[in-house]
């Protein structure tokens, strides 16, 4: 039940902020908004206020803002009248602004959350190589390393800091290393084979070794400027997970089975909310940044697909036929739903095979 409630909160916040971006941008450039929906059709409940009907719809996988004179997720195909308040009556830059505003708002949401968290809890700094957490099933877990252990040597070489430990292990992907650590004054040592992972370092993907340990951090207060910088950095690095996923998918190093859907998000959001408010807020920021990134992909139904439409229309200097847009949107919606079903099936398989 906790996972379900946390999923509703996560998706509700992210979708609302995203659609609010489209809504506000449309109002700014003078486009009439006919519907503001959380969820995809069919409609569950709704109330019209002014020129806009505010709705909650049955398919809770996103939302949409229905603007006059635009073919979108609602698949409504009212004929264009050429009125000044219609989306298609606006110039390229106004249309691009309206379409991009949802993505921008999701990035802003992530940035604001990360900034506020940094202001509230401060900045974590590494001490010696003390283990703050061990990921289940990873090499460190298999050889018995526990939270609070001090890693002192790798292959007999002294480790004096967490940065040094990370550098040594990162340079040894898929290799056997001898790890030595202290626990309550007692020395332990065991061999472990590092796992190989793609990691975004700077602007390049690099193969690094991991054993599945995280650092024990000491926190210090952060000022406003530093919090803003850290908020921007955290937003950027949150997106790296999706960038890596798309990159590995393109190279055949990952498949659809490796992606997480609504059930997976529910599981992780439940774990996050049970851990604490700051962790849960960080999770919302992480999902918001990644959904923004996915939304900008040039895929029909998504915002990136709409940007492709208006870019083509700007080049050919005439609207794409309404029937063509509807067919493309229908195909895109169908493929999106199929993809979500496949990913959800994989979520179920992972859940029951753990």
C-alpha positions in Angstrom: 0.0 0.0 0.0 2.9 2.4 0.8 4.4 1.7 -2.6 1.1 2.5 -4.4 0.6 5.7 -2.5 4.1 6.9 -3.0 3.8 6.1 -6.8 0.7 8.2 -7.0 2.5 11.1 -5.2 5.6 10.8 -7.4 3.7 10.6 -10.7 1.1 13.2 -9.6 3.7 15.8 -8.7 5.8 15.2 -11.8 2.9 15.1 -14.3 1.2 18.1 -12.7 4.4 20.2 -12.9 5.0 19.1 -16.5 1.5 19.9 -17.7 1.5 23.1 -15.7 4.5 24.2 -17.8 2.6 23.6 -21.0 -0.5 25.4 -19.6 1.4 28.5 -18.4 3.4 28.8 -21.6 0.2 28.5 -23.7 -1.4 31.3 -21.7 1.7 33.4 -22.1 1.6 33.3 -25.9 -2.2 33.5 -26.2 -3.2 29.9 -27.0 -6.6 28.8 -25.7 -6.4 25.8 -23.4 -9.4 23.6 -23.7 -8.5 20.7 -21.4 -6.0 20.1 -18.6 -5.8 16.4 -17.8 -3.9 14.3 -15.3 -3.9 10.9 -17.0 -4.8 9.8 -20.5 -8.3 9.4 -21.9 -11.0 8.3 -21.2 -12.1 10.9 -18.7 -12.9 10.0 -15.2 -14.1 13.3 -13.7 -13.8 16.9 -14.8 -15.0 20.4 -14.2 -15.0 23.3 -16.6 -13.7 26.7 -15.3 -13.7 29.5 -17.8 -12.5 28.2 -21.2 -10.7 25.2 -19.7 -12.0 21.8 -18.5 -9.8 20.4 -15.7 -9.9 16.6 -15.6 -8.6 13.4 -14.1 -8.5 10.6 -16.7 -8.4 6.8 -16.3 -4.9 5.9 -17.7 -2.5 7.2 -15.0 0.6 7.1 -17.2 1.0 10.8 -17.9 -1.3 13.7 -18.8 -1.9 16.4 -21.4 -2.9 20.0 -22.0 -5.4 20.2 -24.9 -4.8 23.4 -26.8 -7.0 24.8 -29.5 -5.8 23.9 -33.0 -3.4 21.1 -31.9 -3.4 17.3 -32.4 -2.1 15.7 -29.2 -2.6 12.8 -26.8 -6.3 13.5 -26.7 -6.5 12.6 -30.4 -9.1 15.3 -30.9 -9.3 16.5 -34.5 -11.4 19.7 -34.5 -10.9 21.6 -37.8 -8.6 24.7 -37.8 -10.4 28.0 -38.0 -7.3 30.2 -38.2 -8.3 32.0 -35.0 -5.5 33.9 -33.3 -5.9 31.8 -30.1 -5.2 28.5 -32.0 -1.8 26.8 -31.5 -1.2 26.6 -35.3 -1.7 30.3 -35.6 1.5 31.0 -33.6 5.0 31.3 -35.0 7.6 28.6 -34.8 9.3 30.0 -31.7 6.1 30.4 -29.8 5.0 26.9 -30.6 8.5 25.5 -29.7 8.3 27.4 -26.3 4.9 25.9 -25.5 6.0 22.4 -26.4 9.3 22.6 -24.5 7.8 24.2 -21.4 6.8 20.9 -19.8 10.2 19.5 -20.1 11.8 22.7 -18.8 9.4 22.6 -15.7 10.5 19.1 -14.9 14.1 20.1 -15.0 13.4 23.1 -12.8 11.5 20.9 -10.4 14.5 18.5 -10.1 16.9 21.5 -9.7 14.8 23.2 -7.0 14.4 20.0 -5.0 18.1 19.2 -5.1 19.0 22.8 -4.2 16.6 22.8 -1.2 17.9 19.4 0.0 21.4 20.7 -0.1 20.5 23.8 1.8 18.7 21.7 4.4 21.2 18.8 5.0 24.4 20.3 3.7 27.2 18.9 1.6 28.6 15.4 2.2 32.4 15.1 2.3 34.5 11.9 2.2 36.7 10.9 5.3 38.8 7.8 5.2 37.6 4.8 3.2 34.8 3.9 5.6 31.9 1.9 4.1 28.6 3.7 4.4 26.5 1.1 2.6 26.8 -2.2 0.8 24.7 -3.1 -2.3 23.1 -6.6 -2.0 24.4 -9.1 -4.5 27.5 -7.1 -5.4 31.1 -8.4 -4.9 31.6 -6.5 -1.5 28.4 -8.1 -0.2 29.5 -11.6 -1.3 32.8 -11.4 0.6 31.2 -10.1 3.8 32.0 -6.4 3.8 29.6 -4.5 6.1 28.6 -0.9 6.8 31.2 0.7 9.1 34.1 -1.4 7.9 37.3 0.5 7.0 38.9 -0.7 3.8 42.7 -0.4 4.3 44.4 -2.2 1.3 43.7 -3.3 -2.3 46.1 -6.0 -3.5 48.4 -5.1 -0.6 48.6 -1.4 -1.5 47.5 1.0 1.3 44.3 2.9 0.8 44.4 6.3 2.5 41.1 7.8 1.4 37.8 7.1 -0.3 38.8 8.9 -3.4 41.9 6.7 -3.7 39.8 3.6 -3.1 37.4 4.6 -5.9 40.2 5.4 -8.3 41.9 2.0 -7.8 38.7 0.0 -8.2 37.4 2.0 -11.1 40.6 1.2 -13.0 40.1 -2.6 -12.5 36.8 -3.5 -14.3 36.1 -7.3 -14.4 39.3 -8.1 -12.5 40.0 -10.1 -9.3 41.3 -7.9 -6.5 42.3 -8.7 -2.9 40.4 -6.5 -0.5 41.6 -6.0 3.1 39.4 -4.3 5.7 39.1 -3.6 9.5 36.1 -4.2 11.7 36.4 -3.6 15.4 40.1 -3.8 15.2 40.0 -7.2 13.5 41.6 -7.5 10.0 39.8 -9.4 7.2 40.8 -10.1 3.7 39.2 -11.7 0.7 39.4 -11.9 -3.1 36.5 -10.4 -5.2 36.0 -9.9 -8.9 34.9 -6.4 -9.7 31.8 -5.9 -11.8 32.1 -3.9 -15.1 29.8 -0.9 -15.6 29.5 2.0 -18.1 29.8 5.3 -16.2 29.6 8.8 -17.4 32.8 10.6 -16.5 33.0 14.1 -17.9 31.5 13.9 -21.4 32.5 10.3 -22.1 31.3 6.8 -21.1 34.0 4.8 -19.5 34.1 1.2 -18.4 34.8 1.1 -14.7 35.1 -1.5 -12.0 32.7 -1.6 -9.0 32.3 -3.7 -5.9 29.1 -2.2 -4.6 30.1 0.0 -1.7 29.1 3.6 -0.9 31.0 6.1 1.2 30.2 7.2 4.7 29.8 10.9 4.4 30.3 13.7 6.9 28.0 16.7 6.3 28.8 20.4 6.5 26.5 23.3 6.0 26.1 24.8 2.5 25.4 28.3 1.5 22.8 29.4 -1.1 25.3 29.7 -4.0 26.9 26.4 -3.3 23.5 24.8 -2.9 22.4 26.2 -6.3 25.6 24.8 -7.9 25.1 21.4 -6.3 21.4 21.4 -7.4 22.5 21.9 -11.0 25.1 19.2 -10.8 22.7 16.7 -9.2 20.1 17.4 -11.9 22.8 16.8 -14.6 24.0 13.6 -13.1 20.4 12.3 -12.5 20.0 12.4 -16.3 23.2 10.4 -16.9 21.4 7.2 -15.9 18.9 7.6 -18.8 21.7 8.7 -21.2 23.7 5.6 -20.3 20.6 3.4 -20.7 19.8 4.8 -24.2 23.5 4.6 -25.2 23.8 0.9 -24.0 20.4 0.1 -25.7 21.7 1.5 -29.0 24.9 -0.5 -28.7 23.0 -3.7 -27.8 24.5 -3.8 -24.3 21.1 -3.5 -22.7 17.6 -4.5 -23.6 14.0 -3.5 -22.7 14.2 -5.9 -19.7 16.8 -3.6 -18.1 14.4 -0.7 -18.0 12.1 0.1 -15.0 8.3 0.8 -15.5 5.5 1.9 -13.2 5.7 -1.1 -10.9 9.4 -0.7 -10.6 9.0 3.0 -9.8 6.4 2.0 -7.2 8.8 -0.4 -5.5 11.6 2.1 -5.4 9.4 5.0 -4.4 8.0 2.9 -1.5 11.6 2.1 -0.3 12.5 5.8 -0.6 9.5 7.1 1.4 10.2 4.5 4.1 13.8 5.7 4.3 12.9 9.3 4.9 11.5 12.5 3.4 14.9 13.7 2.0 15.4 10.4 0.2 11.9 10.5 -1.1 12.2 14.1 -2.4 15.5 13.1 -4.1 13.7 10.2 -5.8 11.1 12.6 -7.1 13.8 14.9 -8.4 15.6 12.0 -10.0 12.5 10.7 -11.8 11.5 14.2 -12.8 14.8 14.9 -14.5 14.8 11.6 -16.3 11.2 11.9 -17.5 12.1 15.4 -18.8 14.9 13.8 -20.8 12.8 11.0 -22.2 10.0 13.4 -23.1 12.3 15.4 -25.4 13.1 12.4 -27.5 11.7 12.7 -31.1 9.0 10.1 -30.6 5.3 10.6 -31.6 3.1 11.5 -28.6 6.1 12.8 -26.6 7.0 16.4 -26.6 10.0 15.7 -28.8 7.7 14.3 -31.4 5.6 17.5 -31.4 8.8 19.5 -31.8 9.6 17.4 -34.9 6.2 18.2 -36.3 6.5 22.0 -35.9 10.1 21.9 -37.2 9.0 20.1 -40.4 6.1 22.5 -40.8 8.5 25.4 -40.4 10.8 24.0 -43.1 8.0 23.1 -45.6 6.1 26.3 -44.7 2.7 24.6 -44.5 0.9 22.4 -41.9 1.2 18.6 -42.0 -2.2 17.1 -42.9 -4.4 16.5 -39.9 -5.1 12.9 -40.9 -1.4 12.2 -41.1 -0.8 13.7 -37.6 -3.7 11.6 -36.2 -2.4 8.4 -37.6 1.2 9.0 -36.4 -0.2 10.0 -32.9 -2.3 6.8 -32.8 0.6 4.6 -33.8 2.9 6.4 -31.3 0.3 6.0 -28.5 -0.2 2.3 -29.3 3.6 1.6 -29.3 4.0 3.5 -26.1 1.3 1.5 -24.4 2.9 -1.8 -25.7 6.3 -0.7 -24.4 4.8 0.1 -21.0 3.1 -3.3 -20.9 6.4 -5.1 -21.7 8.3 -3.1 -19.2 5.6 -3.7 -16.6 5.7 -7.4 -17.3 9.5 -7.4 -16.7 8.9 -5.5 -13.5 6.6 -8.3 -12.3 9.1 -10.9 -13.3 11.9 -9.1 -11.4 9.6 -8.7 -8.3 8.8 -12.4 -8.1 12.2 -13.8 -9.0 14.1 -11.8 -6.4 
